[in-house]
Amino acid sequence: MKKLIILFAILIFAGVGFAQTATVSGTAVTLKKNLSEDFVEFKLPSEVTNDVVEKSAQYYTDYFTVDFNDKTKIARVNLLSQDEQAKRVISRFLLSIGVRTVSFEAKDYTIMEFYSNFLE
């Protein structure tokens, strides 16, 4: 029983340790400028593949398109409108490709914190 509990604890810590982080470069000013031009760019974790991005992005075509460079791992999310719903759906897209946190200006945010602070 003790071994089972230890194994369970190790699995939990391993799952938390592999939470993937996307990175947004620049400052709040450049992000706001990019959003006014209807796009935002994320550098995705190295584990994310073109297939994963394409499969996830196909569900959100009413809100945005995604251009993904598999070599640089940069995903450019091109918003179709300035609608708040479109910006909110970016959160769902990130979750669907396995991203759990967003690194921006040398600080890590949960996806919802990033949305609330910078996309809303």
N, C-alpha and C positions, 0 to 999 in steps of 0.2 A: 504494500500500500504506500509506503514511504517513497519507493522508487517511482510509482505512478504519479504521485504529487510533484516530485522533483521534475519528472519528464514534462508534465503539464506546465509547470512554471517556466521551464526552458523554452517550450513552444510559444508561450505568451510573450516572453522577452524577445525571442527571435522574430516574431511577427511585428512587434513594435519597432525593433531595430531595423527592419527592412522597409519602413515607411518611405515612400519615394517623395523627393522634393523637386519641384520645378523652380526655375530661377527666372526672374524678370530683371533685365538689366536697365540701367539708367536711374533716373530720379523720379520723384513724384511729378515734377514739372514735365519731364519727357513722356511719362506714362499718360498724363492728362492730355498732352498734345497728340499722342498716338490715338487715344480714345476719341478725340475730336475728329480725327481723320479715319475713324471707324476701324481701327485694328489694335491688337495687342500681341506682343511676341513673348513666348515662353521657351526657355531652354529646358527640354525635358530630360529626365534621367536616361542614362545610357541603355537601360533595359527596355525602354519603350521602342517598339518597332513601327515601321511604316504601316504594316497590316493592322496593328492595334489602333493606330490613330485613324486610319481610313474607316475601319469598322465602327468605331465610336462616333466619328464625325458625321457619318451618314444619317444618324438619328436627329441631328440638330440643324439640318439644312434650311429650315424655316427661319433660323436665327443668324447663322453664320456659316462661312466656309473655312476650311483649314488647309493651309499650305504647309507641308512638313518636309524638311530636308533631313533625310536619314543620316547623312554624314555629320552635319553640325548639330543635329537633334533640336533645331529651332522649329517651333510650330508657330506660324502666324495665323491668328484667328481674325478673320475679316468679317466684321459685323455687317449685317444687311441693313440695320437701322440703329438709331440711338435709343431704342426702346429699352427700358429697364429690364424687361423680361429676357431680352437677348443677352444682356450682361450677366444676369443671374444664371442663365443656362450654361455659361462658361464654367461655372462651378461644377455642374453635373458632368460636363465633358471631362474636366480634369479628374474627377473621382472615377469616371468610367475607364480611364486609362491607367489608373493605379496611383495617381498623385494624391498625396495627403496634405502636404505643406507647400507653401510658396515662399521662396527666399527673395526678399526685395529690400534694397538699401541696407544690406548686411544684417537683416533681421528675418527670422522665420515666422510665418503666419500660418494658421490653419487656413484652409480654403475659404471658410466663411469669414474669418477675420480679414483676409485679403479683399474679399468682395465688399465687405462693409466699409473698410477703410479707403479703398482706392477705386473700386468699380461703380459703386452705388452713386 
